Amino acid sequence: MYFSFLITDVSGKVIAAYDEEADIVPGSEEFISMEGNYVYIKIDETGTYLLLNHLKKR
């Protein structure tokens, strides 16, 4: 799913996001972090966190 908006079905606040890691070729070992590009959301209802990672750059 490329060039799409990210939509979740939870209400919360984005507490961290990273979008600077370049996309890698599948099977490659050349990456900066295990998470890749990510968004952390603190869920209003439970106070727990939702981590969405391995997102395509931009």
Distance bins in CASP14 RR format, pairs under 12 A and 6 or more apart:
PFRMAT RR
TARGET T0000
AUTHOR 0000-0000-0000
RMODE 2
METHOD distances of the structure
MODEL  1
1 7 0 0 0 0 0 1 0 0 0 0 0
1 54 0 0 0 0 0 1 0 0 0 0 0
1 55 0 0 0 0 1 0 0 0 0 0 0
1 56 0 0 0 0 1 0 0 0 0 0 0
2 23 0 0 0 0 1 0 0 0 0 0 0
2 55 0 0 0 0 0 1 0 0 0 0 0
2 56 1 0 1 0 0 0 0 0 0 0 0
2 57 0 0 0 0 0 1 0 0 0 0 0
2 58 0 0 0 0 1 0 0 0 0 0 0
3 56 0 0 0 0 1 0 0 0 0 0 0
3 57 0 0 0 0 0 1 0 0 0 0 0
3 58 0 0 0 0 1 0 0 0 0 0 0
4 55 0 0 0 0 0 1 0 0 0 0 0
4 56 0 0 0 0 1 0 0 0 0 0 0
4 58 0 0 0 0 0 1 0 0 0 0 0
5 39 0 0 0 0 0 1 0 0 0 0 0
5 55 0 0 0 0 0 1 0 0 0 0 0
6 14 0 0 0 0 0 1 0 0 0 0 0
6 17 0 0 0 0 1 0 0 0 0 0 0
6 19 0 0 0 0 0 1 0 0 0 0 0
6 37 0 0 0 0 0 1 0 0 0 0 0
6 38 0 0 0 0 0 1 0 0 0 0 0
6 39 1 0 0 1 0 0 0 0 0 0 0
6 41 0 0 0 0 1 0 0 0 0 0 0
6 50 0 0 0 0 0 1 0 0 0 0 0
6 52 1 0 0 1 0 0 0 0 0 0 0
6 53 0 0 0 0 0 1 0 0 0 0 0
6 55 1 0 0 1 0 0 0 0 0 0 0
6 56 0 0 0 0 0 1 0 0 0 0 0
6 58 0 0 0 0 0 1 0 0 0 0 0
7 39 0 0 0 0 0 1 0 0 0 0 0
7 41 0 0 0 0 0 1 0 0 0 0 0
7 52 0 0 0 0 0 1 0 0 0 0 0
8 14 0 0 0 0 0 1 0 0 0 0 0
8 39 0 0 0 0 1 0 0 0 0 0 0
8 40 0 0 0 0 0 1 0 0 0 0 0
8 41 1 0 0 1 0 0 0 0 0 0 0
8 43 0 0 0 0 1 0 0 0 0 0 0
8 44 0 0 0 0 0 1 0 0 0 0 0
8 50 1 0 0 1 0 0 0 0 0 0 0
8 51 0 0 0 0 0 1 0 0 0 0 0
8 52 1 0 0 1 0 0 0 0 0 0 0
9 41 0 0 0 0 0 1 0 0 0 0 0
9 43 0 0 0 0 0 1 0 0 0 0 0
9 45 0 0 0 0 0 1 0 0 0 0 0
9 50 0 0 0 0 0 1 0 0 0 0 0
10 39 0 0 0 0 0 1 0 0 0 0 0
10 41 1 0 0 1 0 0 0 0 0 0 0
10 42 0 0 0 0 1 0 0 0 0 0 0
10 43 1 0 1 0 0 0 0 0 0 0 0
10 44 1 0 0 1 0 0 0 0 0 0 0
10 45 1 0 0 1 0 0 0 0 0 0 0
10 46 0 0 0 0 1 0 0 0 0 0 0
10 47 0 0 0 0 0 1 0 0 0 0 0
10 48 0 0 0 0 1 0 0 0 0 0 0
10 49 0 0 0 0 0 1 0 0 0 0 0
10 50 1 0 0 1 0 0 0 0 0 0 0
10 52 0 0 0 0 0 1 0 0 0 0 0
11 41 0 0 0 0 1 0 0 0 0 0 0
11 42 0 0 0 0 0 1 0 0 0 0 0
11 43 1 0 0 1 0 0 0 0 0 0 0
11 44 1 0 1 0 0 0 0 0 0 0 0
11 45 1 0 0 1 0 0 0 0 0 0 0
11 46 0 0 0 0 0 1 0 0 0 0 0
11 47 0 0 0 0 0 1 0 0 0 0 0
11 50 0 0 0 0 0 1 0 0 0 0 0
12 39 0 0 0 0 0 1 0 0 0 0 0
12 40 0 0 0 0 0 1 0 0 0 0 0
12 41 1 0 1 0 0 0 0 0 0 0 0
12 42 1 0 0 1 0 0 0 0 0 0 0
12 43 1 0 1 0 0 0 0 0 0 0 0
12 44 1 0 1 0 0 0 0 0 0 0 0
12 45 0 0 0 0 1 0 0 0 0 0 0
12 46 0 0 0 0 1 0 0 0 0 0 0
12 47 0 0 0 0 1 0 0 0 0 0 0
12 48 0 0 0 0 0 1 0 0 0 0 0
12 49 0 0 0 0 1 0 0 0 0 0 0
12 50 0 0 0 0 1 0 0 0 0 0 0
13 39 0 0 0 0 0 1 0 0 0 0 0
13 40 0 0 0 0 1 0 0 0 0 0 0
13 41 1 0 0 1 0 0 0 0 0 0 0
13 42 1 0 1 0 0 0 0 0 0 0 0
13 43 0 0 0 0 1 0 0 0 0 0 0
13 44 1 0 0 1 0 0 0 0 0 0 0
13 45 0 0 0 0 0 1 0 0 0 0 0
13 47 0 0 0 0 1 0 0 0 0 0 0
13 49 0 0 0 0 0 1 0 0 0 0 0
13 50 0 0 0 0 0 1 0 0 0 0 0
14 38 0 0 0 0 0 1 0 0 0 0 0
14 39 1 0 0 1 0 0 0 0 0 0 0
14 40 1 0 0 1 0 0 0 0 0 0 0
14 41 1 0 1 0 0 0 0 0 0 0 0
14 42 0 0 0 0 1 0 0 0 0 0 0
14 43 0 0 0 0 0 1 0 0 0 0 0
14 44 0 0 0 0 0 1 0 0 0 0 0
14 49 0 0 0 0 0 1 0 0 0 0 0
14 50 0 0 0 0 1 0 0 0 0 0 0
14 51 0 0 0 0 0 1 0 0 0 0 0
14 52 0 0 0 0 0 1 0 0 0 0 0
15 38 0 0 0 0 0 1 0 0 0 0 0
15 39 0 0 0 0 1 0 0 0 0 0 0
15 40 1 0 1 0 0 0 0 0 0 0 0
15 41 1 0 0 1 0 0 0 0 0 0 0
15 42 1 0 1 0 0 0 0 0 0 0 0
15 43 0 0 0 0 0 1 0 0 0 0 0
15 44 0 0 0 0 0 1 0 0 0 0 0
15 47 0 0 0 0 0 1 0 0 0 0 0
15 48 0 0 0 0 0 1 0 0 0 0 0
15 49 1 0 0 1 0 0 0 0 0 0 0
15 50 0 0 0 0 0 1 0 0 0 0 0
15 51 0 0 0 0 0 1 0 0 0 0 0
16 35 0 0 0 0 0 1 0 0 0 0 0
16 37 0 0 0 0 0 1 0 0 0 0 0
16 38 1 0 0 1 0 0 0 0 0 0 0
16 39 1 0 0 1 0 0 0 0 0 0 0
16 40 1 0 1 0 0 0 0 0 0 0 0
16 41 0 0 0 0 1 0 0 0 0 0 0
16 42 0 0 0 0 1 0 0 0 0 0 0
16 49 0 0 0 0 1 0 0 0 0 0 0
16 50 0 0 0 0 0 1 0 0 0 0 0
16 51 0 0 0 0 1 0 0 0 0 0 0
16 52 0 0 0 0 0 1 0 0 0 0 0
16 53 0 0 0 0 0 1 0 0 0 0 0
17 35 0 0 0 0 0 1 0 0 0 0 0
17 36 0 0 0 0 0 1 0 0 0 0 0
17 37 0 0 0 0 1 0 0 0 0 0 0
17 38 1 0 0 1 0 0 0 0 0 0 0
17 39 1 0 1 0 0 0 0 0 0 0 0
17 40 1 0 0 1 0 0 0 0 0 0 0
17 41 0 0 0 0 1 0 0 0 0 0 0
17 51 0 0 0 0 0 1 0 0 0 0 0
17 52 0 0 0 0 1 0 0 0 0 0 0
17 53 0 0 0 0 0 1 0 0 0 0 0
17 55 0 0 0 0 1 0 0 0 0 0 0
17 58 0 0 0 0 0 1 0 0 0 0 0
18 32 0 0 0 0 1 0 0 0 0 0 0
18 33 0 0 0 0 1 0 0 0 0 0 0
18 35 1 0 0 1 0 0 0 0 0 0 0
18 36 1 0 0 1 0 0 0 0 0 0 0
18 37 1 0 1 0 0 0 0 0 0 0 0
18 38 1 0 1 0 0 0 0 0 0 0 0
18 39 0 0 0 0 1 0 0 0 0 0 0
18 40 0 0 0 0 1 0 0 0 0 0 0
18 51 0 0 0 0 0 1 0 0 0 0 0
18 52 0 0 0 0 0 1 0 0 0 0 0
18 53 0 0 0 0 1 0 0 0 0 0 0
18 54 0 0 0 0 0 1 0 0 0 0 0
18 55 0 0 0 0 1 0 0 0 0 0 0
18 57 0 0 0 0 0 1 0 0 0 0 0
18 58 0 0 0 0 0 1 0 0 0 0 0
19 35 0 0 0 0 0 1 0 0 0 0 0
19 36 0 0 0 0 1 0 0 0 0 0 0
19 37 1 0 1 0 0 0 0 0 0 0 0
19 38 0 0 0 0 1 0 0 0 0 0 0
19 39 0 0 0 0 1 0 0 0 0 0 0
19 52 0 0 0 0 0 1 0 0 0 0 0
19 53 0 0 0 0 0 1 0 0 0 0 0
19 55 1 0 0 1 0 0 0 0 0 0 0
19 56 0 0 0 0 1 0 0 0 0 0 0
19 57 1 0 0 1 0 0 0 0 0 0 0
19 58 1 0 0 1 0 0 0 0 0 0 0
20 32 0 0 0 0 1 0 0 0 0 0 0
20 33 0 0 0 0 0 1 0 0 0 0 0
20 35 0 0 0 0 0 1 0 0 0 0 0
20 36 0 0 0 0 1 0 0 0 0 0 0
20 37 1 0 0 1 0 0 0 0 0 0 0
20 38 0 0 0 0 0 1 0 0 0 0 0
20 55 0 0 0 0 0 1 0 0 0 0 0
20 57 1 0 0 1 0 0 0 0 0 0 0
20 58 0 0 0 0 1 0 0 0 0 0 0
21 30 0 0 0 0 0 1 0 0 0 0 0
21 31 1 0 0 1 0 0 0 0 0 0 0
21 32 1 0 1 0 0 0 0 0 0 0 0
21 33 1 0 0 1 0 0 0 0 0 0 0
21 34 0 0 0 0 0 1 0 0 0 0 0
21 35 0 0 0 0 1 0 0 0 0 0 0
21 36 1 0 1 0 0 0 0 0 0 0 0
21 37 1 0 1 0 0 0 0 0 0 0 0
21 38 0 0 0 0 1 0 0 0 0 0 0
21 53 0 0 0 0 0 1 0 0 0 0 0
21 54 0 0 0 0 1 0 0 0 0 0 0
21 55 0 0 0 0 1 0 0 0 0 0 0
21 56 0 0 0 0 1 0 0 0 0 0 0
21 57 1 0 0 1 0 0 0 0 0 0 0
21 58 0 0 0 0 0 1 0 0 0 0 0
22 28 0 0 0 0 0 1 0 0 0 0 0
22 30 0 0 0 0 1 0 0 0 0 0 0
22 31 0 0 0 0 1 0 0 0 0 0 0
22 32 0 0 0 0 1 0 0 0 0 0 0
22 33 0 0 0 0 0 1 0 0 0 0 0
22 36 0 0 0 0 1 0 0 0 0 0 0
22 37 0 0 0 0 1 0 0 0 0 0 0
22 56 0 0 0 0 0 1 0 0 0 0 0
22 57 1 0 0 1 0 0 0 0 0 0 0
22 58 0 0 0 0 0 1 0 0 0 0 0
23 30 0 0 0 0 0 1 0 0 0 0 0
23 31 0 0 0 0 1 0 0 0 0 0 0
23 32 0 0 0 0 0 1 0 0 0 0 0
23 36 0 0 0 0 1 0 0 0 0 0 0
23 37 0 0 0 0 1 0 0 0 0 0 0
23 54 0 0 0 0 0 1 0 0 0 0 0
23 55 0 0 0 0 1 0 0 0 0 0 0
23 56 1 0 1 0 0 0 0 0 0 0 0
23 57 1 0 1 0 0 0 0 0 0 0 0
23 58 0 0 0 0 1 0 0 0 0 0 0
24 30 1 0 0 1 0 0 0 0 0 0 0
24 31 1 0 1 0 0 0 0 0 0 0 0
24 32 0 0 0 0 1 0 0 0 0 0 0
24 33 0 0 0 0 0 1 0 0 0 0 0
24 36 0 0 0 0 1 0 0 0 0 0 0
24 37 0 0 0 0 0 1 0 0 0 0 0
24 54 0 0 0 0 0 1 0 0 0 0 0
24 56 0 0 0 0 0 1 0 0 0 0 0
24 57 0 0 0 0 1 0 0 0 0 0 0
25 31 0 0 0 0 0 1 0 0 0 0 0
26 54 0 0 0 0 0 1 0 0 0 0 0
31 37 0 0 0 0 0 1 0 0 0 0 0
31 53 0 0 0 0 0 1 0 0 0 0 0
31 54 0 0 0 0 1 0 0 0 0 0 0
31 57 0 0 0 0 0 1 0 0 0 0 0
32 38 0 0 0 0 0 1 0 0 0 0 0
32 57 0 0 0 0 0 1 0 0 0 0 0
33 53 0 0 0 0 1 0 0 0 0 0 0
33 54 0 0 0 0 0 1 0 0 0 0 0
34 51 0 0 0 0 0 1 0 0 0 0 0
34 53 0 0 0 0 1 0 0 0 0 0 0
34 54 0 0 0 0 1 0 0 0 0 0 0
35 51 1 0 0 1 0 0 0 0 0 0 0
35 52 0 0 0 0 1 0 0 0 0 0 0
35 53 1 0 1 0 0 0 0 0 0 0 0
35 54 1 0 0 1 0 0 0 0 0 0 0
35 55 0 0 0 0 1 0 0 0 0 0 0
36 51 0 0 0 0 0 1 0 0 0 0 0
36 52 0 0 0 0 0 1 0 0 0 0 0
36 53 1 0 1 0 0 0 0 0 0 0 0
36 54 1 0 1 0 0 0 0 0 0 0 0
36 55 1 0 0 1 0 0 0 0 0 0 0
36 56 0 0 0 0 1 0 0 0 0 0 0
36 57 0 0 0 0 1 0 0 0 0 0 0
37 51 0 0 0 0 0 1 0 0 0 0 0
37 52 0 0 0 0 1 0 0 0 0 0 0
37 53 1 0 0 1 0 0 0 0 0 0 0
37 54 1 0 0 1 0 0 0 0 0 0 0
37 55 1 0 1 0 0 0 0 0 0 0 0
37 56 1 0 0 1 0 0 0 0 0 0 0
37 57 1 0 1 0 0 0 0 0 0 0 0
37 58 0 0 0 0 1 0 0 0 0 0 0
38 49 0 0 0 0 0 1 0 0 0 0 0
38 50 0 0 0 0 0 1 0 0 0 0 0
38 51 1 0 0 1 0 0 0 0 0 0 0
38 52 1 0 0 1 0 0 0 0 0 0 0
38 53 1 1 0 0 0 0 0 0 0 0 0
38 54 1 0 0 1 0 0 0 0 0 0 0
38 55 1 0 0 1 0 0 0 0 0 0 0
38 56 0 0 0 0 0 1 0 0 0 0 0
38 57 0 0 0 0 0 1 0 0 0 0 0
39 49 0 0 0 0 0 1 0 0 0 0 0
39 50 0 0 0 0 1 0 0 0 0 0 0
39 51 1 0 0 1 0 0 0 0 0 0 0
39 52 1 0 1 0 0 0 0 0 0 0 0
39 53 1 0 0 1 0 0 0 0 0 0 0
39 54 0 0 0 0 0 1 0 0 0 0 0
39 55 1 0 0 1 0 0 0 0 0 0 0
40 48 0 0 0 0 0 1 0 0 0 0 0
40 49 1 0 1 0 0 0 0 0 0 0 0
40 50 1 0 0 1 0 0 0 0 0 0 0
40 51 1 0 1 0 0 0 0 0 0 0 0
40 52 0 0 0 0 1 0 0 0 0 0 0
40 53 0 0 0 0 1 0 0 0 0 0 0
40 55 0 0 0 0 0 1 0 0 0 0 0
41 47 0 0 0 0 0 1 0 0 0 0 0
41 48 0 0 0 0 1 0 0 0 0 0 0
41 49 1 0 0 1 0 0 0 0 0 0 0
41 50 1 0 1 0 0 0 0 0 0 0 0
41 51 1 0 0 1 0 0 0 0 0 0 0
41 52 1 0 0 1 0 0 0 0 0 0 0
41 53 0 0 0 0 0 1 0 0 0 0 0
42 48 1 0 0 1 0 0 0 0 0 0 0
42 49 1 0 1 0 0 0 0 0 0 0 0
42 50 0 0 0 0 1 0 0 0 0 0 0
42 51 0 0 0 0 0 1 0 0 0 0 0
43 49 1 0 0 1 0 0 0 0 0 0 0
43 50 1 0 1 0 0 0 0 0 0 0 0
43 51 0 0 0 0 0 1 0 0 0 0 0
44 50 0 0 0 0 0 1 0 0 0 0 0
END
